[in-house]
């Protein structure tokens, strides 16, 4: 027997919708976290990672200016906007894979030709487990964070890495006697 | 078994290291960039007689491109010398500690003779961690909020 979280009616286990209020009950069969860390990952939201304010460039910005921005401001990626809308993302990895040794010839072309268009985004009130899933499965290093469809920040895989390691006491104080490399 | 026990007992070689991509110090930046593109590699290990001498990462590549550097410069003049490494016998926890405290995205794994045997990255670490709590990470819906909180929907 399960209780409908919307109206409190009793429903049988595994019911898809509540017979009384017709709300879907699928999430009652979601896996339940069993350790502290799992609970944190499911409970804590993306905004708790304190997403950085994203650095944005316009879609027609020349490639050379974008590379300078990435380097001077020590960034891994910039968001590409067109009419205030997020249309792409350009990372140092894109510089390596799409510009490479041809950079000198391409430097005046607009960034829109080399960006990754329509990047995956994550809502700021989604769980960290959800963002982690997106990053791990998609192989992304950065995820733009949105709120009500608007770009509000950026999280990187290292933010999540730090979040997890901060919650693993064994990692913060490693045993001193263990073998170190040469 | 608790994840903390795994972290302090398993060696860094469990954290999905990638095979090292070694190049000679005389390799030019141009050759290095082409190799990184072809291999989809994020960094090259610069080795002399098998021993690790330096590292050349995509960050260095960006720096050189952005500053219009001469692409025929040999790597030995632009690489980062004697990068931080971990020995192949250290635990995952120690490698993680080193990565977070140093702000490294990747660490070369070396053997007794300081020869690189692999490269461990934040991505590999994340994969390793995810596998210890697969139920909450890999069972996520395709959208963050599949349940509407009102009858009429959002």
Interface residues (C-beta under 8 A of the other chain):
Chain A: X21 X22 X23 X24 X26 X27 X30 X31 X33 X34 X35 X37 X38 X41 X42 X67 X68 X70 X71 X72 X92 X93 X95 X96 X97 X99 X100 X101 X103 X104 X122 X123 X125 X126 X127 X129 X130 X132 X133 X134 X135 X136 X137 X139 X141 X157 X158 X160 X161 X162 X164 X165 X168 X169 X170 X171 X172 X174 X175 X178 X179 X180 X181 X182
Chain B: X2 X3 X4 X7 X8 X30 X33 X34 X36 X37 X40 X42 X58 X59 X61 X62 X63 X65 X66 X67 X68 X71 X85 X86 X87 X88 X89 X90 X91 X93 X94 X96 X97 X99 X100 X105 X110 X112 X114 X122 X123 X125 X126 X127 X129 X130 X133 X135 X136 X137 X138 X139 X140 X141 X144 X145 X146 X147 X148 X151
